[in-house]
């Protein structure tokens, strides 16, 4: 539980600042703390969803979450590449015609 709270503190102190991101992190921290405080809850939820064990359910959710994070990172990289290309074009045009 201490690790989850530490990661949340670092996230809020140093990383993103958008409200939606903060609410999402608070949700994950709350769910994580709840599952740590009551480990049998994951098994109950898993049984309701047709999964045998709670740890299997958490593993499936983590795979989906990891895929989502990969898509977010890929889209961010594509956006940064687009920005670098645009800046390089502007720099090349400026170097070719300094009075522009």
Secondary structure, DSSP 8 states (H G I E B T S, - for coil): -HHHHHHHHHHHHHS---HHHHHHHHHHHHHHHHHHH-THHHHHHHHHHT-S-HHHHHHHHHHHHHHHHHHHHHHHHHHHHHHHHHHHHHHHHHHH-TT-
